[in-house]
């Protein structure tokens, strides 16, 4: 297991812990001559979003529109607002299968922008025991759950905004055996092994938040269970929050082809708590210092791609009717009528930490390639972010075939994921001054 820990400190050096792991690349954000410093501020908040029972669950087609029957563990939205000068962005982790729909995401972004938060990452954990969000007619068409969810996301983010204060930042990452590639059959199948943890604490060294970035489908609960559950990310967050304080945001990575890799006999709770133990182990030794970054920059893009099949065609619709219920099929027919329209959000903190959010289930090869090409100290790749357009396999994965690469669950044209990643790379380079704006194509 390879471990790297980065902590904000004025010089670089290496130390070893009791397990013999080497802490590498210790670095801190310091002022350089001629640069005007702006301090990093942050605030955090958490709010319950568990819906009423008796309505369809999201995720497994075998359940069709069978109603939920109870609550195994509660669902939450956790929000962290980061601010440098006038620039603010919100990271919102959601114990949901997907983020809010295009319409609801646009409304959330508009309302937050009016409150002074220009950018938001609405990041779903991809639990398959959350509610269906594609429908706006339950439990009451006059007051649907999706509107209540929107209000609670806004409430949590505004509470986090009120709590802005100077913060200290520490980052740790390791490559471990937390996940496996469930799709590829090749011996050289790709696997993003990185577990990345960001600790945000105030000047009194009290934790405001932990950001945990890992790629692994949150599908460890039995598909026959019809109770709401946050799956393993919920167990992870509960333990970290109880023992370290603050809120714990699970930011799902490029998990389109990746599943958890638990120890034999471990379920969702045991796997999540094992992840929490790694996070907590790091926080014991992690030293964080006040950070004075140069900037916080954000870029956003909308795309329109062609589609590999038309769900509106009678034969296609009839096939889908065998596994999905009518209202859900109607939603995606409308959603894809004018093409597949994903969203990309790219942020850069102090020209060293990148955050890339994409609105679908990206295969891990996309994240691996972007991390390599971007050449940043740290890159958080966040899938299932700001809307949802199903799977984005790599070109190689499409050629190999299999679930996740088939047109029925990946309707977007071949190569769409690569084009989005190219744009993310251009954004990261442009924000670092490696590419001039005037050199970019006009859109």
Phi, psi and omega in degrees: 000127182260129184239136174228132177232129177244127182230144184288112184204153188290348180215171182255139176198174180234147176223167178234144177263186186291344179270358178084007179284142182264127177271119188248162170050050177284121185213153180227159182272117183233159178286143173244158185304132175087356180259134179272120185280145170230128185285152176274131175239154179207155173216157184217152178202164183218142180213146179286140179227018180297126183276170172292151180276170178099010182227164191299146173267154181264142166127301186258121182295332182298337180278345184047238181251028177300137184284152172293150185242351182180191181234111176286314173208148188290156178256145182224156165249132179238130186236134172236125176258127175253138182220134171229110186063230180274348183277127181225142172221153179245133170255120183236114176268138186233128175281067184221162178287327180214163174287171173304158183293173180308312182296313182289323176298317178298320179293317178298315181297319180296314182294322179289324178297321177297334179270357177106003177256106189284334186222150181215141171251104175268101192247113179275146179284342181076029172297140177266018175234039173251180182275157171291127180255351183288344183253141181243031184237015178227151354284348181217121180304334180279337178217072184289157180301322184297331176286321176298317177301314179303313181298322182287325174297316178298314181301313180297319182290322177292325175296319177296321179298321179293336184266011182305134178203159176301140184228161173256151185227135173223147182227136174227146177213151175211157173256118184226194183250043183282342186220173178214154177275116184269355187255303189288146176252355182289154176293332181260031182301139183288152179204118176272101186273359189285128167251117185241132182233129175246125176256130177241120180227158181277183184292345176266010179066025174269131183292128170268319185198156167235132175255124182243118184245114180210148179255109177193124180308132177272069186229040184270342174286148180298136181297338180283342177292127181247030175257149176293140179202144175275001179059205186297328176299331177292317178296320176302308184295317181302315184289318179297316181295323181291320187263335183247344181086174181071195176250152181241115180262121171269120180250102183296138182269208178277082190257015183306323181243016184240139176239162175297157178232072184284166172291152180307129178090347180282139174255197184300317182294314181295319180294315179298320180289328175295320174298317179300321179299322178294316179298313182295325178298319178294319186294338179294323184257350186284121175260131181240141179237156176302136187243138180236083185283164177284322188193164168231118184238146181221141173231145179226145181217143169250143181236157170228119180242159173289172183235150184275346174205163181247110182294344180281346178292138186306315182292321178295314180298320178298320178295318180293330181294344180283340183235341179237160180267160193305311184300325179289319177297318178301319180299310184287334173297317177292317183299321185261005184302320182258022181105175179269125191236075179283166180235144178235130174236126182234126179238152179221121179253120177057025179060019184231329183245118178256146173229120182240118180248131182229148190264057177186183180267087182280139175290152188295336178302327177297314181293317180300314180294319181293317179300320180292317185284327184290330178056045175260158177297321180213140176222118175267115177263121186242110175273177177053046191235127176058066180093181190205126178229038176064208191279145173234084179285160171288164177300319179298322180292322176299318180295327179284331180082186180102166182300140184097335178252349181284151184298332182295331178245352176229074186288347184291150180301150181297134179094358181297318180299319179296321180292323177293319179295324176299319179293320177299319178296315178301317179299314181297321179287319180295319180292338177268001179080013179279337176231135179277143180303322182291346177274349184278149178292146178281135180239000000 
